[in-house]
Amino acid sequence: MARQAILPRTAPFDDSERASLDAVLGAATPIQRAWLAGFLAGLDAAGGQPAALPAAPPKAVEPLTIIYASESGNCEALAGSVAKLAKKGGFKPKVVDFADLDIATLAGAKNLIAIAATWGEGEPPARATRAYNELMGDGAPRLDGVTFGVLALGDTSYVEFCAIGKALDARFEALGGKRGAERADLDLDFDKPAADWIKNTLKALAPAPSADNVVAVDFAGRAAAEDDDDEPSREPVVVEVVDHINLNSSLSDKETIHLALEFEDGAPAYEPGDSLEIYPENDPALVEDILKATNLTGDEALRKALLSERDITTLSATTVERFAKATSHAEAQKLIDSGEVRAWIEGRHLIDLIETFPATLSAEHLNTITRPLPPRAYSIASSRKEVGDEVHLAIVAVRYDTHGRSRSGVASVHVADRIRNGAKLRVKLKPNRHFRLPQDPATDIIMVGPGTGVAPFRAFVQERRAIEAPGRSWLFFGGRHFLHDFLYQLEWQEALEDGSLTKIDVAFSRDQPEKIYVQDRIRHHARELVEWLDGGASFYVCGDANRMAKDVRNAVVGAYQEAKALSPADAEAAVAALERAHRYQQDVY
């Protein structure tokens, strides 16, 4: 039987061309025809020429909702990576910050990926608290028909490792969602496993091909996506230390280093509110203690790795488990089996594990037991408009004693004890678009930053001075002693004189019998503070997440109760409204 002609005689081809095309198209499968239709449409679009034949309408791309709960920006960056890869894989991604999430919309998310960090001892990031609590509450929507995957980030040095990701994974299932990919719980060295999880999860969520699938080939879009990959590099660079000053007096029990760093090829395009990551080195004395305890003092390659590449201070239950597996140490395994390992590791480091459970260890064992040495992020304390090609940081040296041994913060004491003017450091910019000055310079700002939490507000004040911002600014600063711990005191006095700082209130906790903190000053000025906020001011908090940030927020809620005679619930709602409007921002650690 003769094959029926597909192309009409009116098609713009001669008889031999129509016969050739009929032969190809007649033997093609529906999927092949669909692919060819999309290909030709995309080819014509890329060349700017009108299509000779109307392309078959492309099938709607697969929807994908990506939600992230981030504190330091890692989850947000991963969410962006998911979206970029998803576009290339035929998805239509939508990225939503937990801070902006309306949980009712999740019911309509056909495909859902959640990327969540765990903060402190099993808490959600501060900006994610509202939506997280709503999702865990009785009013959460059913997720029937939603296929989900969860990527959890955490730190194995904390007891509640990846607790928020685990909770979300269980909650989505309890609400009727279908798990499309197994949850991944990742430590600080998450880059490669996260990339693998993203790739595999997108494959798992992709719809099965069908005969009526039409692939829309968007060459222009592909070129644009490739251009996106040409973003300015954020790889580590080497900088020179040009200022190293202890901001505390010699009589203080604290040591806060003002560090000025100069970039040889110009400072990166940082903004007030961003952070800078420092790649530190471990204490050489601690490295020697580990080498002696393992009888590996002659291994120079290992010495170098322990000094600058491996984390030799963090001790977690995972570390102990790896140690027991690598050494087959019966007593170490007994500690794990007893369930007391988490209590035992508190306040201890790797050297304590090695000395308590002597075993024959190799360089390979130490590499397996430890994790990569991560950089430490510090809030930038300067504005490029004032300091040019420099970046300033304020770093407090962490020193303490536990279990009969002196301990120290890896990066902070590296900077305090082993870095001086002229020294070189590896650093990397860490943007934070969620801790930004208001776009309108006429907006008033209120800043709460005890101790080194004041660092970003030095940048805020410098920036507002440089642009001659007409908005008012109010700083709450706290420390232990006025005479010894008033960081950048002379600069604040100058800012008050030139008008770049309108008002400052200080709280020095040890200068009187009763301890006074920044939250107490907020309560004292409750009415004025609420007047500023009702007038449109933005509120910023930087510093300790575990206590200070919570106490400050409670004080602001209390200020609304007092100033406006609100109920506790209404005062809480007022502060929550500030958060949702991005007028209450936190950079906490």
N, C-alpha and C positions, 0 to 999 in steps of 0.2 A: 504494500500500500504506500502511495506517495505521501511524503511528509507534508503536512499542511504549512503553507507559508505563514511566517510570523510578521514580517515587515510588509506593510501595504505598498502597492505600486507607487503611491504618491510620496513615499519616503525619499529624501534627497540623496539617493544612491543609484548607480547604474545597475543593470541586470546582474552582472557578475558579482558586484559588491553585495547586492541584496542576497544572492544565493549563498555567498560565503558567510554572511552574518546569520542567515537563517539556519545554516548548518551548525554554527557554533551555538546559537541561542536555543535551537531546537533540542540539542543534546544536553543543555545545561540544567542543573537541578534548580529548584526554587531558591535555595540559599545562594547558589552561584549567581543567579540573575539579580537577586537583591543586592548582593555585594557589588556587582558590576554597576548597577544603577547608582548606588551611593558613591562609588569610586569616580564615575564619570561626572556626577554633579559636583563633587569636590574638586576634581581636576579643572573643570570649567571655571569654578569660583576662584581658584587660585590664579588662573591665567587672566582673569578679568574678562573672559569672553562669555557671551550668552550661551546657554546650553542648547544643543541642537534639538534634544528631546527633553520633555519635562521629566525630571527625576521622580521616582516613586517617593512619596512622603516618608521621611524617616520615622521610625518608631520612637516614641518618647524614651529618653534615656532613663536608666534606673536611678530612682531617688536614694539619697544617702544623707542621713543626719549625723553630724559629728559633734559631740558635746565634750567639753573639757573643763576640768577643775584644776586650776593651776595656781601656785603661789610664786614660784621662782621663774616661771615662763617656759619650763621644759615641756609641760603638757600642751601648752598653746602652740609651741613650735612643732610638736609631733602632730597636732591636729592639722596644721597647715600642710605638713608633709603628706598626711592621709588624703587631704583634699586635692593636692596637686596630682598625686598618683591615681586617685579615683577618677579624675577627669579624663586621664589618658586611657582608663579602663572602661569607659562607657557609662560612668555614673554621673549624676548631677548632684554634687555635694553641697551641703549647707553646714557651715561651721558656727556653733553657738557656744558662747562662754556661759558657764553655770551662773555667773553673776547676772546674766540677762535672760536666763532660761525661764520660760513659762512652761511648767511641767505638763500642763494640759495638752500641749502640742505634741508630746511624745507619743500619744495614742495614734497619731496619724503618720508616724515615721515608719515607713515600710522596712527600712534598714537603718540600724542604729549602731554607732560606734561611740563608746565612752572612754575617755582617757583621763585618769584621775590620779592625783598625787595624794599621799597621806602626810599630814602635818603633825608634828609633835607626837604625842602618844595617842595615835589613832583618831585624829580629828581631820575634818575636811579643811582645805584651804579657806582662809577667812572670807574671801570673796564668794565662795561657793556655799557658805553655810546655809543661807536662806533656802535656796532651791534644793539643797541636799536634805534639809530637814523636812521640807514639803514632800519630797519624793518618798521619804521614809515614813511619812505620816498617813493617817487614815484617808485623807482626801486624794491620794495619788491615783492617777487614771489607770485603767486596765491597759495592758500592752498586748492583747490578743492580736495575732497577725504581724507582730513586730519581730524581726530577726535581729539579734544583737551580738556584739562582741565587746569585751572590756579589756583595756590595757591599763594595768596598774603600776604606778611608780612609787618607790619607797626607799627606805634606807634600812639595811639589815642590822644597823646598830641600835635601832629602836625595837622595843618589844612588839608593838602592833605594826609589824611590817606589812605594808600595802593594805591596811585595814579598810580604807575607803573603797578601793577598787574591788576588794572581795565583797564588801557590803552591797555595792551597786550590782555586781554580778548576780548575787543571790536575790536581790530585790527585783531586778528585771524579770527573773524567772518566776518569782512568786506572783508577779503582776500579770503573768500569762505570756511573757515573751518567750521566744524560741532562741536558744543559744546557737548561733551560727558558727562560732569559733570559740575554742577554749581560752579562758582568761590567761594572760601572761602577767606574772608578778616579777618586776624588774628592779634591780638594785641601782646604785649610782652609775655604774658602767653599763648604761642601757642602750647606747646608740645602735650597735649591731643587732642585738636581739629584738629591739623595737622595730627596726627596719624589716627584719624577717617576718615578724608578727603582722605588720601592716600589709606586706605583700601577700602573705598566705590568707589573711582574713578577707581582703578584697576579692581574692579568688573564690573563697568560700561563699561570699555574699553575692557574687555575680550571678545573674539569672542564667538558667540553662538555655543554650541556643535553640531557636525554633525556626521553622520554615519561613515564617513571615518576618523574621528579623531583618531590618534594613539598616545597614551600618552607614551612618553619616560621616564621611571622611572630611574633616575640617583642616585643610592644609594651613590656612592662615592661623587657625587656633593653635595648631601644632607648633608653628613658628613662634607664636607668642609665648607658648609654654616653654619653648627652649630658651627664649630670651629671659624668662623669669629665672632660669637657672643661672643667669649671669649677674645675679645680685652681688653687691660689694662683699668681698670675702670677710668672714669673721674668724679667720684662722688666728691662732696666737701670734703675737708679734713681740719683739724684744724692745724694752724701753729702758731709759737711764733714770736713776734716782737723782733728782736735783735738789731735793729738800727732805730732811729727816729730822723732825722736831718732836720732842716730848711735850705734849700740851698740858700735862699735869705738873704740879710743883714737885720738888724733890721730897716733900713731906707727905705726898699723897700715897695711899696704898694701891693706886692704880697707875698704869702707864699707857697713855694713849698717844700713838705716833701719828703725826701729820706727815703724810707721804706725798710729795710732789713728783710726778713722773713725766718725763719729756719724751715725745714721739719724734723720732728722727725724720720720718716722712710726713709729718703732720698728724695731729690727733684725729681719731675716727670721729664720725659725725654723731657724737653722743648728745643727749638732751638731759636737762635736769630731771632726775628721777631714775636714770639708768644706773647700772652697776658695772663694775669692772672685776673680772675674775683674775686672780693671781695664781700662778702655778708655783707652789712652794717647794721647798726641800725639807726632808725630815731632819730631825736633830742628829748630827753626826755621832754624838755620844750614845744615843739610843741605838743607832745602827750598829755601832761597835758592840754594844751589850748583846744584841741579837746574834751577831756573828760569833761572839765568844761562847754564848750559850749553846750554839749549834755546831761548834768546832769547825766553822767555815771562814775563819779570818783570812785565809789565803786566797779566797775567791774574789778577785777584784771586780769582775763583771757583776757578781751578786752584790757587792758593796755599792756599786754605782746604781744598780736597780733599786736597792732598798733605800738609797738616799733620795732619789728623785722620781721613781716610777711606781713604787708599790706603797699601799696604805699599811703602815706598820703600827698604827695606834688604835684604829677601830677594832674592837673585839665584839663579835656578835655570836649568837647561838649557831649561826651558819658557819662561822669561822671554826668554832669548836668541833662541829660535826665534820667539817673537811679535815681538820687535824686528826681526829680520831680515825677517820677512814684511811688517811694517808699513812698513819703510823701504827694502826691496830693497837693503840694504847688502851689497855683494859680499864685503867682508872678514869681516863677521859671519857670512855664510853659509859662507864658507870655513872659519871656525873650527868651525862645526857639522859640516860635511862631513868635517873632519879627524878627528873623533872625540875631540878634545882639549877639548871645551867644558866637561866636568865638572871636569877638572883646572884649567882656567883660572878658573872661577867661584869656586873655593875661596878664602875670605877676602875676596872682593870683594862690592860692593853695586851697586845700580842706577846710582849716579853714575859708577862705574868703567866700566860698559858704555857710557854716554852719552859720556863723555870719550874713551874708547878708539876708538869708532866714531862720529865726528861725523856727524850726519844732521839733516835738517829734520824736526822733530817737532811735532805739534799736541797740544792738550789731549786730544783724542780718542785720539791714539796712546798717550799716557801712561796713560790710563784702560784701554786695551786691554792694554797691556804689563804693568801692575801688577795685583795682586789686592787685595781689600778688606783693610784693616788689622784683624787679628784682636785680640781681647782677650787679655791674659796672665793666667793663673791662678796664685794664690799660696795656699799652705796657711794656713788661719785659725789664728792663734796665741792664741786666747782662748776662754773659755767664757762663754756668756750668763749663766750663774748667778753669775758673778763680775763681769762688766763691763757687764751690762745692755744698753742699746741701742747698744753699740759693737761694732766688729769690729777686731781687731788683726792686723797682718801684719808679717812680717820679710822685707825685700827687700834683697838684696845688689846694689849697683850694678855693672853689667858694663861694663868699659872695657878696650880692647886696641888694638894697632896692627898693621896688616897692609898690605903693598904701599904703604908710605910715607904712610898716612893713618890718623888716629885714628878708632876706631870705638867705638860704645857701644850697650848694650842699649836698645831702644826704651822699654819701660815702666819698667825699673829706673832709668835715668838721668833719665827724665821725673820720676819720684818724687823721686830724690835731688837733682836740680839745679833743678827748676822748680816744685816743690810745697812749700808751707809751711803753717803753721797758718792756718786760715781758708779755704784753697783748696777748690775743689769738684772732685769726681771722679765719673765715671760708673762704676758697678760692677754686677755681677750675681752672685748666689749660684750656686755649682756644687756640688751635693751629691755625696758619695762614700760610698755605703752599704757599700762594701767595705773601708773603713778606719775601723772603729768600735771603741770600747771594748767589753769583754765586757758582756753583759747582766747578769751577776751581779757586783756591785761587790766581792764577796769574792775574785774571781779575781785572781791576781797578774799583773802586766804587766812586760814587758821592752821598753825603747824604745831604738832606735839612731838617732841623728840628728845627724850632724856638720854644722857650719855652720848655714845656715838650715833644714836638715832637722830642726832641733830645734823648729821652729815648732808643728807639731801637738801635740807632746808638752807644750809649755807649756799648751795647751788641755786636754790629758788630765789634767795634774796639777791645774789649776784646777778642772776638773769633779769630780775625785775628792775634792778638798778640800771642795768645796761640799756634796757628798752624804755626806761622812764615810765614804767607802768603806773597808772593813776590809782589802781586799786590799793586798799589798805592791807597790811599784813600784821599778824599777831603770832608771836612765838611763845610756846610753853617749853621751858628747858628744865631738866632735873639732873642732879648729881648728888654726891655725898657731902662735900664741903665747899662753901663759897670760895674760900681762899685757895684751895688746892685743885678743884675739879670743875671750874667754870670754863668749859671748852670754848675757845674763840671769843672770850669775853670782850677784848678790845674791838674786835670786828663788829660785834653786836652794838657796842656803844657808838661806833662810827656810823653804823647803819641807821640807828635811831636819830643821829644828828643830821644825816643827809636825807632822811625821810624814806629810805628804801625799806625800813622796818618801822612800823607804826607803834607797836606795843610789844613788850616782853614781860612775861611773868615767870619767875624761877622758883624752884623747890629744891632745897638742899636738905636731904633727909637726916643727916647726922649733926646738924648745927644747933639742935635744940633737943630737949628730952623726948618729945614726941616726934615720930618720924612723919615728915611731910613729903608727899609725892606730887607729880604733875596732876594726877586725877583729883587731888585735894584742891589744887589751884583752880581747876575747872569748876568744881562744885562752888568754890568761893565766888566765881564770876559767872554763875549760871545765867542770870538774866541778860547780862551783856553778851555772853556767848550766843544765846538763843536769838538775840536781836540781830547779831551778825549773820547767823544762819538763815533767819527769816528774810534777811535782806539779800540773800543769794550767795553768801560766802561758801567757799569750798573748804572742807575739813580734811587734814592729812595727819596720819600717825605713822611713825617709824620707830622700830625698836623691838623689844622682846615680845614674842607672841604668846608665851605661856601665861604671863600674868599681866604685864603692863598694858598691852593692847586691849585685853578684856576689861581691865579695871577702867581704862579710859572710856571705852564704849559705854560701860555701865554708868560712868559719871555723866556722859552726854545724855543718856536716857534720863538720868536723874535730873539733869538741868532742865529738860523739857517738862518733866513732872512739876518741878518747882516753879519755873518761870511762867508756865501756861496752865497750871492747875489741871494737868492731864492725869488720867488713870495710868497705871503701869503699862497696860496693853496699848493705849493710845500713844504714850511716849515712845514705846518700842516701835510702833508703826511709823512714827515720825522719823526716827533714825533709820529704819529700814528703807523709807522712801528716799532719804539722802543717799543711801548706798545704791539703790537702784538707779538713781539719777547720776551716779558717778560723782557725787559731791562729797562723799565720805570714802576716802581712799586710804589703804594701808599698805605699807611695805614692812613686813614683819619677819622675824627669823628666830 
